[in-house]
Every structure is written in C-alpha cells, then in structure tokens.
Amino acid sequence: MTILFTFALTEIHAQFRSDYVFGVNLSTLTIKNNGVSYSPKKSIGFHFGVFYEFQFNKNFSLQPSFIFSAKGTDYKIDTLEFSIAPAYIEVPINASFSFGSRVVKVSLFSGPYFAYAFGGYKMESGSVFKSISYGSGKNHDLRPFDIGFNLGASVKINSIQISIQYGIGLTDISPVRTSATEMRNKVIGISIIRTSKNLITTHGK
C-alpha cells in the first residue's frame, strides 16, 4: 500500500504487460488440534491464471496476478488417513527487483497474497470424496479467507520465465479458533510464464 500510495503522488512512467501463468503447487496445511500437532504430507496441486507487470524502470516492477490455486495436504491421525484439498481464487501482489541482460534476467520478489476458497474436497480413508464446508464453527472444515506472504525468485531466458516461490499463510483458517487449534497454508509454487514482447507504456500523475 505504501508503494502504491507513493506512485499515486508522483508522476508515473511505466511499461505494462499481461501474460498467462501456470504451474504446480507443493502444499501442506499445518494442523494443530487440541494442542496436538499433526505432521502433514505434501500434496501436489496446480495453479493457473493471468500475470500482470508494471515495470517502472529496468530494475523495479510491481507484479499482481489473478490465479486459481489448488492447495491441500494429506495427514494421518492414529490409523486413519485424511486428505483435504481447498481450491482458491488468489491475488498475489509482488514487488520485484531484477538484474541481468535482455537475454537472461534474474528477479527476486516478495509481497502479500489475498485468497478466497470457493471449492475443493475432503476424504477419509475408506470413504468417498466430500465437498469442503467453509465457515466458522465446529460444523465447518475451514474458513474461506486466507492472507499470506510470498517470497521467491525467477529466471527469464528470452521469452520464457520460470519462477519458484514459497508462500506462508498468516491467517488461521481453522473454523474453531482457540489457543490449542490452528490451521495454516504453506505452499511451494513453481510457475512458467511466457512473457510478451508487446509492452504498453503508461504515463500518469
């Protein structure tokens, strides 16, 4: 918000582009119930959407995205195995610092993400797939809103950009919130972006 406010008060000369992004998620959902922490197993999901970039100079850019992201985890309680896989609409907003040549460029980026879960499934061993119930209270599985923070790096070679990032949920998405109960998303994301050569230059004050 500070960055956006600063830009709003000063003259902006930026190049803008939009591209498609797709990739895989290696996610876990850390779970603590009644003070007992369960060791989650990584679950493989995917993400795809639209990537935007506002490039203010050769080194600095702002990179919001609008993506669908499938997360989740597998875990075991006593002899029972469980799977839960929430599906999110997610808006990450990363600030990026880049260096390198026009052919090969390396970027470091970080920023918050805002997500809302709208679907997904859960399953117990020996049972069938069931829809996840979102809301607060013991009759629900997860809270739908999640806010977190991303940190990552990318390499662009000609028109192909490959990035890897780590996202950690800052919001407790457990439907019942007590000091002994907690659920948080953790995701390693690997993405591919085919970058556009058609940049739009914007000017504003």
N, C-alpha and C positions, 0 to 999 in steps of 0.2 A: 504494500500500500504506500510506503514511503517513496519507493521508486516511481510508482505511477503518479503520485502527487507532485514529485519533483518535475517529471516530464510535463505535467499539465501546466505548470507555472512558467516553463521556459519554451523557447522555440524548438520544435522537434523536426529533425530531418532523418527519416527512417526509410529503410527498404523493407518491404513486406512480401512474404511468400506463404503459401499454404501447400501442404503435401499430405499424402496418406502415410500412416504409420501402422505397422502390425508387428506382432512378436509373441513371445511366450512369457508366462509368469511361473516362477518357482516360489510358492507361497506357503506360509504357515499361519495358523491362528492360535496364538498362545492362550491357554485356558487355565484359569485358577478357579477352583470351585470349593467353597467351604475351607479355604486355606490350603488346599492340596493342588499343586501344580502338575499338569499332565504334559508329558513330552510329545509334542506333535510331530508328525511326519510331513515332509514336503509334498505338496500337491502340485501337479502340473496343470496350468490353465493357459489361457491366451488373451490377448488384447488387440484391439484394432480401433482405428478412428482417424481423426484429422489433426494434423500438426501445423501450428502457425508459428511464424518467426517474424519479429520486428527487430531488424538489425540497425542499430544506431551508429555504429562505427565498425571498423574491421575486427574489433576485439569483443565488443559487448552487444548482446541481444537479449530480448525477452521472448520466451517460448511458451505460450499457453497451448494446451491441447484439449480436445474433446474426445474421449475414448470410452469404449466398452471394455470392461476388465473383469475376467473371471478369476476369483481367488478361492481360498479354502484350505482345508487341511484334513489329514487322517490321524486318528488317535485311538488309544486303547485304554479302557477302564476295566480293570480286573481281566476277565476273559472275553469281554465284549469289544468289538471293533466298531468305530463310528467314522463316518465321513460327512463333512459339511462343506458346501461349495456355493457361497453367495456370489451373485452377479451384480456389478456396479456400473453406473454411469459416473465417470470420474473426470474432473477438470484439474489437471496439474498446471501450475504456473511457475516456470523455472527461469531464473536468471542465469545466463551462460557467458562464460569468458573463453574466447577461442584464440588459438595461435597456430602458426604454420604457414604453408604456402597455399596457392589457389588450387593445387592438385591434391595435397594432403593437409588436412586441418584437424587438430585435436581440440576438443572442448571439455571444459569442466562446468558442471551445472548443479544447481540446487534450488529448492523452493517448496512451497506448500502444495498439497493437493486437497481437493474437496470432493467427496464421493457420496452417492446415494444408492443404496441397494434396492433393486426392484424385482429380483427373482433369484432362482437358484434351487438347489435341492439338498436334502439330508438323507442319510441312510444308516441304519443299524445292521450289524451282521445278522444274516438270516431273514432280513426284512426287505421291503420294497422301497423304491425311491419315493420320497415325500417332499412337498413344497416347503420351503422355509417360511416360517411365520415371523414377520417383522413387527416390532413394537416394544413397549416397556411392560414389565411384569413377568411373573413366573410362567404364564401361559404362552409366552413367545420364545423364539430361539435367539434372535439378535435384534439390536437396534439398527435402524436403516442408515443413519448418518455417520459418516466417518471423516475425520480430518487428520491429515498426517503430513509427513515431511519426506522429500526425496533428495537423494544425493547420488550423483553419477558422473560418468564420463562418456565421451563419444569420439569416434574417428570417422572423418569423411574423406573418401577417396573418390575423386571425380564427382559423380552424381549419386553415389551410394553412401549413406550414413548409417553406421552401426553404433548403438549405444547400450550401455549396461547401467542399471541404477538399482539402488536399494531404497525401498520405501518402508517407513515405520509408522504405524498408526498411533496417533497421540490421543485418540478418543477411545474410551472404554465402551465397547459395543455390546457388552453383556446386558441382557434385558433386565436383570436384577443387579443393582449396584450396591455393593457393601464392601467393607474393607477386606473381606475374605474371598470376594468374587471379582474376576476380571477377565476380559477377552480383548485382544488387540491383534490387528493385522500386521504381518511382516511379509514383504514381497521383494524378491529379486526379479527384475524385469529385463529382458533382452529384446531390443527393438531394431527394426530395419526401416529406414526412411529413404525413399527415392527422391532426392532433392530436385527441385525445379530450378531451371535456369532463368525463368521469367520472373524478375523481381519488379515490384511496383514501388516507386518512390513516393513517399508521402511527406507533406510539409504542413506544419501547424504551429499554433501558438497557444 
